[in-house]
């Protein structure tokens, strides 16, 4: 293939040539104005002289033609693997490559993968990336073999027709479940509202049109409950959370025969349950140095509503001051311990002694409050070991330890018991403190007094003098009880002998009593990252421990847990597919979501060309359903409509590469000059004869 063109290599700069040309034009104009007979010869001669100065030459190129290129995008996303679409895709790609080869066009194939981070079908991103690797002057056409369900906006318009070779069948239909409105968090005990919608798309069977369907729903792995919902209308569901932390709500629809997929028949909503306000009742039996420690701790937490009473004038005190002259508030015992006791999340008796203020019936009501789900903390001083101890009230039935009447007035270093090293209230409290020289206990500051206790239930998590129980925790019915056998925790707060983790200990203790999920001593949890899951089993008991993982398809696998820290047993496992996984271990159960529970790829699965319509229209391309037959290919001129019944068009680009270049002068420069001067002389002679 050869190509020839005329090029110029001027003997003088172009500015000079153009200036001489302007002068020649002026001379010709004057000759014409004066009516000189030789003006045509003079104009032609001057023109030949200018041609000589421009030095024209013939440029000859040896060209090697390059084949046109067509891009084929193969959709390998989840929705295009449904119901035989993968086979349709491979058949269409094979056919297109054969048709392109027949036309002498090189076919290049690129794949559209599932988008990362639940991005769906990134068709336009794949097109942009593929075009970046192609010479645009050779691109004759783009063929997207897909169901058309793109989830990203157009990024680039190709310089050639773009066609959609659409997979799928005309009779395809699908039903999907949509959670239109779900809160990210909810307050425990308050009503939440969720909005669901069930939609049909495609050619729905006549027998199913307009018929209500059953929706199953379950909270935190419980058994499914069912409700009837209309199709194509919003349905409102009310829910009350009674569990703090992460709550997983699952919805499912029964799959109907002929649906494209049941992957969009389920939805998972994760709601974080939080407490609105924690109400704490703190009763101090008498003023003492450690009283402010509890008050400061509870008041520093903005989520705690604290009601604090200190008994300054007990009934047995007779000082002769008239009651009318006192500015003290009477202790509202009936209001607190009968009428409003169930409004409190935690009751603390701080160095309280029985002085006739609270009758046994009130103590019995407190016992009832605890066994029905309340929380009680007893912080003891010398009065706990006396005859006025609250242990000798009906509360003694639920307290985990009995005072022996001994008060140990001596310095001692608090330390964790073997159980305390595993219990979530006290585990890790010794981290960050240097070990003491004796026994390896944490180097905490000493306390100066301890009440001797004889535990008969519960767990001893901290010890004091000669390993005697210092902090005892127990479950009483549905509630919780704790006994702290010393009133010296304030020494840590003051930094005595280096202090200790007073604030963290008391904070954990209060929140454990109020059933904070993160502080459960027997718990099962899972942390998911993509399809990888880390399972943690917290237990006060030695192993071995196992966990049963139930997959979304109801198959299960049992895993052995390995102790990685005192009281913590873990296992790492990778799921097979995104979805909801149920975990069970020794009576404990929880649920977790791996990957994306509601994949964007399966939100809509019926084939649709609308997402790619802007690019198809902009490039004058077309849509060819595979189910109607594979299209033939033909060449069309640029700018023409590139589709018709049963065919799609490509635009030949005629690209080439130059392999050799030759220059040859049209004529010697002297010849142009001789001819030009001769014509000028001829013009002068003609005018002279006249």
PyMOL commands that set and color helices and strands:
alter all, ss='L'
color gray80, all
select helices_A, chain A and resi 14-34+39-54+78-81+85-102+123-132+136-138+206-208+291-299+323-325+333-339+341-343+360-371+382-385+390-392+394-397+465-467+490-493+496-498+502-513+517-519+600-602+610-618+626-628+669-689
alter helices_A, ss='H'
color red, helices_A
select strands_A, chain A and resi 2-8+56-65+69-75+106-112+114-115+120-121+139-146+162-166+173-181+185-187+191-202+213-219+225-229+234-240+245-253+266-274+278-284+304-310+346-350+375-379+401-408+415-416+450-455+459-463+469-476+479-484+523-529+532-538+545-550+556-565+568-574+579-585+588-594+623-625+632-635+643-644+647-650+656-665
alter strands_A, ss='S'
color yellow, strands_A
deselect
rebuild
show_as cartoon
